Structures are given as C-alpha cells and as structure tokens.
Amino acid sequence: MNHLGGLYVALGNFPEAERRLKQAIEVDEKNEQALNNLGFTLEQQGKFAEAESMSRRSLALLPSYSRAALRLAVQLRKQGRIDEAVEALRHANELGITAFDRPEFDNEMRALQAAKAAPR
C-alpha cells in the first residue's frame, strides 16, 4: 500500500494517496516511510497539523530519518512556527541530508531565512 500511495503522490492525486497510505499504516503502524509519505501527502493538501503529527511519528520510530526531519521543518514553517522549523531543519542537517533532498533543504533554508527577516 505504501508503494501504491507513493504512485498516487507522483500522479498528484493526494486524496487517493492519503487513503492508500492510511491503509498501509493500518497494516503496519511502525512503517516510518509510510508515515512520512502520509505527512507529505497531508502537507500538500494544506493539513499541516496532521502532517506534523505523521512526521513526528515517523521520527519517533526512526530518529535518524533526515527526510522526516526536513518534512517536519517545512510543516512547522507553514504553520508559522519559525523558530521550531529552524530547529527541525538544523536537526535534519545534523542527521545528514542526502543528495536527493539537498535542493529541498536549500529551498527550505531560504524560506526560513526570509521568514525570520520578515516583520512579525
């Protein structure tokens, strides 16, 4: 189900991806990849608090999962929790950002720098 959910993510069908990923988690609630993918899917639908919960669950299962830490940073920023997002991004960097995730990491770094510079 996780792979099928990922396929729907790639197709941009986030509601169906959400459904499939939730099914995958019902089968294996300790599947950190499915939890992270569900977090991304929820994030893409603007469900940032739910997405954050999935990213945190994924990290609780696999604390070294840098992609989940990166997703958490994005989700926190999108909720306006800039200081927490900076810490999450710092943590992701400490865990080691893969070459695949480097462009998104760099984009998030710029977005957080702009958010910190903006008047509150």
N, C-alpha and C positions, 0 to 999 in steps of 0.2 A: 504493500500500500504506500510506503514511503516513496518508492520509485515512481509509482503512478501519480502520487501527489506532486512530485518534482516535475513530471511531464506536464501536468496542468499549470504549474507555476511558469514553466518555459513558454507555454502557449498563452500565458496571461489570463487564464481562466481561474482567478483567485478563489471565487466561491467554491468551485468544484475541487480545487486543490485543498482548500480548508477542510472540506468534507472528507476527502481521501486521507489526509494527514491525521485527522482526528480518529479515523478508523484504525490507522496504523498504530496510533498511541494507545487505543483501546486494547489492541493485541499485545503491545509491548510498551508499557508506560515508562520504561527506562531507556527508550530509544532516543538518545540525545540528538541525533541527526534529525529525526522526525520532529522533535520538539523545536529545534532551531528552525527547520523549514516551515513549521507552522507559525512560529514567531514572525518570520519574514512575510509569510502569506497574510497574516493578520495586519502587519505593518503596512503592506501595500494597499490594504482596504481601509486604512485610517484608524484601525483598532489598536492604538498604541499601548494602552494599559494592558490589554490582553496579550499583546505581542511581548511586552516586557516580562510578563509572567512566564511565558514559554521560554524566553531567553534565559531567565534566571533558573528555571527548572533544568534546562539543558546544561548550564554551567555548574549547577549543584551536582549533576551526575558525572560531568567530565570537566573539572576545574581548569584543565589546560586547553580547553576548546576556544582558541582565539577568535574564530569566526563568530561564535555565540557572543563573546565579549564585544566584538565590533558591532554586531546587530544591536546589542543592548545599548551601546553608546548612541547609535542612530535613534533608537526608540526613545531614550531619555531626552535627547535634544528635541525631538519632535513634540515632546510633552512640555518643553520649556524648562527642563531641569538641567541647565547647562553645566553647573559645577559637577553634578553626578555623572553627566555624559563625558566630561573631561576625564574624570577618574576611570570610567569604564574604558575609554579609548586608551588611556595610559596603561591600564591593565592588559588590554588586547595587545598593545605593542610589546609589553614585557613578556607576554606569552610567546610572541613571535608571529608576525604577520607573514602569511605565505605570499608568494609572487602573484598568485591568483587574486588575493584580497588586497594587494597593495594599492591599486587605483582607488578602490572604495575607501580604504583607510585614508589616503591622501585627500580625497574629496571631503571626508568627514572632518579631517583636521582643519581644512579651510573653512568649512561651515561652522565649526565650533569657534574658530578664531573670529569670524565675522559676528557670531552671536555674542561673544564676550565683549567685542568692541562696540556693539550696538547699545544705545542708551536703554536703561531699564525703567 
